[in-house]
């Protein structure tokens, strides 16, 4: 099974959501991507449809935006 991908920027909202996602679906079922540490993956998140972080992209391509930590514009700057 393909993993979900959780994109975040390291803000308190994102970190809290990361812990909740891991608790809900399990560490083995999600790849965590910190876009501040992995700027080369920003384009990938854009192409997946991520508009703000934190966001979870499901294996079938649905983007679930969780709360609001930062827009992708803010992540890029």
Buried (B, 14 or more C-beta within 10 A) or exposed (E): EEBBBBBBBBBEBBBBBBEEBBEEBEEEBBEBBBBBEEEEBBEBBEEBEBEBBBBBBBEEEEBEBBBEBBBBEEBEE
